Amino acid sequence: MADIKDPENTILMELKGGTVVIELLPDVAPGHCDRMKELAREGAYDNVVFHRVIEGFMAQTGDVQHGNLDAGGNIRSAGTGGSDKPNLKAEFSGVPHDRGTLGAARSSSPDSANSQFFINFNDNHFLNRQYTVYGRVISGMDHVDAITRGEPPANPDVMISVKVASDADA
């Protein structure tokens, strides 16, 4: 596993193939990082599907309202919901949407990100300064690459668990 420099700002996402380690960027997007940690600590991301996975582009997940199929979610509605928390103000920066970066999913309004996010399969620089980048995969990108494709996938993969690294031993 990756060398974790700051456990409080590192996410451990368990997928079917193994652990994805995500380094959050609180100096770049503090609000988005705090929201991800808050939802992870609540267990809100556990068992949430990847509802939009586009080859050569990205894998999107994080609809805590409709994306947990075990808790009454619906794959057809996944991608339309968020959390019960207020939307986040955009935190656009000069950090590019490179392969492995974590971006905040949103509607056409820049300040509409809530709980959904995506992981870039490739460098997607056309998204730069339009979607908030708030983390990057530092280990386990091969597990992200293995996520089942589709919009939505017929048999979607899930985030088995999502934890803040500083809590992982607790």
C-alpha positions as CSV (number, residue, x, y, z in Angstrom):
1,M,0.0,0.0,0.0
2,A,1.0,3.6,-0.5
3,D,3.1,5.6,2.0
4,I,0.4,7.6,3.8
5,K,1.8,11.0,4.8
6,D,-1.4,12.5,6.4
7,P,-3.8,9.8,7.7
8,E,-6.5,12.5,8.5
9,N,-6.5,13.5,4.8
10,T,-6.3,10.1,3.3
11,I,-9.3,8.0,2.2
12,L,-9.2,4.2,2.0
13,M,-11.8,3.0,-0.5
14,E,-12.3,-0.8,-0.6
15,L,-13.3,-2.1,-4.0
16,K,-13.8,-5.7,-5.1
17,G,-10.2,-5.9,-6.3
18,G,-8.6,-4.3,-3.3
19,T,-7.9,-1.0,-1.6
20,V,-7.7,2.4,-3.4
21,V,-5.8,5.0,-1.4
22,I,-6.8,8.6,-2.1
23,E,-4.8,11.5,-0.9
24,L,-7.1,14.5,-0.2
25,L,-6.0,18.0,-1.1
26,P,-7.4,20.2,1.8
27,D,-5.1,23.1,0.9
28,V,-6.8,23.2,-2.5
29,A,-10.5,22.3,-1.7
30,P,-11.1,22.3,2.1
31,G,-14.9,22.2,1.9
32,H,-15.0,19.2,-0.5
33,C,-12.3,17.3,1.6
34,D,-14.3,17.9,4.8
35,R,-17.5,16.7,3.2
36,M,-15.9,13.5,1.9
37,K,-14.5,12.7,5.4
38,E,-17.8,13.5,7.1
39,L,-19.7,11.2,4.8
40,A,-17.0,8.5,5.1
41,R,-17.2,8.7,8.8
42,E,-21.0,8.3,8.7
43,G,-20.7,5.2,6.5
44,A,-22.7,7.0,3.9
45,Y,-20.5,5.9,1.0
46,D,-20.4,2.2,2.0
47,N,-22.1,0.0,-0.6
48,V,-22.8,2.9,-3.0
49,V,-22.6,1.9,-6.7
50,F,-20.5,3.4,-9.5
51,H,-23.5,4.5,-11.6
52,R,-21.7,6.1,-14.5
53,V,-18.5,4.6,-15.8
54,I,-17.2,5.7,-19.2
55,E,-14.3,4.0,-20.9
56,G,-11.4,6.4,-21.4
57,F,-13.1,9.1,-19.2
58,M,-14.1,8.5,-15.6
59,A,-15.9,6.4,-13.0
60,Q,-18.6,8.3,-11.1
61,T,-20.1,7.3,-7.7
62,G,-21.2,8.9,-4.4
63,D,-25.0,9.2,-4.7
64,V,-25.6,8.4,-1.1
65,Q,-29.4,9.0,-1.5
66,H,-30.1,6.6,-4.4
67,G,-26.8,4.6,-4.9
68,N,-27.0,2.1,-2.1
69,L,-29.0,-0.7,-3.7
70,D,-28.9,-2.7,-0.5
71,A,-30.7,0.1,1.4
72,G,-33.5,0.7,-1.1
73,G,-31.6,2.6,-3.7
74,N,-32.4,2.3,-7.4
75,I,-29.8,2.1,-10.2
76,R,-32.1,4.1,-12.5
77,S,-32.1,7.0,-9.9
78,A,-28.5,6.7,-9.0
79,G,-26.8,9.9,-10.1
80,T,-29.7,12.2,-9.3
81,G,-29.3,12.5,-5.6
82,G,-26.9,13.6,-2.9
83,S,-26.7,13.7,0.8
84,D,-28.9,15.6,3.3
85,K,-26.2,18.2,3.7
86,P,-26.1,21.5,1.8
87,N,-24.5,21.8,-1.5
88,L,-20.8,22.9,-1.6
89,K,-19.4,26.1,-3.1
90,A,-17.1,25.5,-6.0
91,E,-13.4,25.3,-5.2
92,F,-11.9,25.5,-8.7
93,S,-8.1,25.6,-8.8
94,G,-5.2,25.2,-11.1
95,V,-4.9,21.5,-10.2
96,P,-5.4,19.6,-13.5
97,H,-7.8,16.8,-14.0
98,D,-5.1,14.2,-14.5
99,R,-5.4,10.4,-14.5
100,G,-6.3,9.4,-11.0
101,T,-7.6,12.7,-9.7
102,L,-10.8,12.9,-7.8
103,G,-13.3,15.5,-9.1
104,A,-16.6,16.7,-7.6
105,A,-19.6,15.8,-9.7
106,R,-22.2,18.6,-10.0
107,S,-25.1,19.8,-12.1
108,S,-24.8,22.8,-14.5
109,S,-24.6,25.1,-11.4
110,P,-20.9,25.5,-10.3
111,D,-22.1,25.5,-6.6
112,S,-24.1,22.3,-6.8
113,A,-21.6,19.6,-5.8
114,N,-22.8,17.6,-2.8
115,S,-21.7,13.9,-2.3
116,Q,-21.0,12.6,-5.8
117,F,-17.5,12.4,-7.2
118,F,-15.6,10.8,-10.1
119,I,-12.1,9.4,-10.6
120,N,-10.5,10.2,-13.9
121,F,-9.3,7.2,-16.0
122,N,-7.3,9.6,-18.2
123,D,-6.0,13.2,-18.3
124,N,-9.2,15.1,-18.8
125,H,-7.9,18.7,-19.0
126,F,-11.1,20.0,-20.7
127,L,-12.6,19.8,-17.1
128,N,-9.9,22.0,-15.6
129,R,-11.2,25.0,-13.6
130,Q,-14.8,23.8,-14.3
131,Y,-15.0,21.0,-11.7
132,T,-13.4,20.9,-8.3
133,V,-10.4,18.6,-7.9
134,Y,-9.9,17.6,-4.3
135,G,-7.9,14.4,-4.2
136,R,-5.7,11.9,-6.1
137,V,-5.3,8.2,-6.1
138,I,-1.9,7.3,-4.8
139,S,-2.3,3.5,-4.8
140,G,-4.8,1.1,-6.3
141,M,-5.5,2.8,-9.6
142,D,-5.6,-0.7,-11.1
143,H,-8.7,-1.4,-9.0
144,V,-10.3,1.8,-10.4
145,D,-9.4,0.7,-13.9
146,A,-11.2,-2.6,-13.3
147,I,-14.6,-1.0,-12.4
148,T,-17.4,-2.3,-14.7
149,R,-18.4,0.2,-17.4
150,G,-21.8,1.4,-18.3
151,E,-24.3,4.3,-17.9
152,P,-25.5,2.6,-15.7
153,P,-23.6,-0.7,-15.7
154,A,-25.9,-3.7,-15.8
155,N,-24.1,-5.1,-12.7
156,P,-22.5,-2.1,-11.1
157,D,-19.5,-2.3,-8.8
158,V,-19.8,-0.7,-5.4
159,M,-17.5,1.0,-2.9
160,I,-17.6,-1.8,-0.3
161,S,-16.3,0.6,2.3
162,V,-14.9,4.1,2.5
163,K,-12.9,5.2,5.5
164,V,-10.6,8.0,6.7
165,A,-7.2,6.4,7.2
166,S,-6.8,7.9,10.6
167,D,-10.0,6.0,11.7
168,A,-9.1,2.7,9.9
169,D,-7.6,1.0,13.0
170,A,-10.3,2.3,15.3
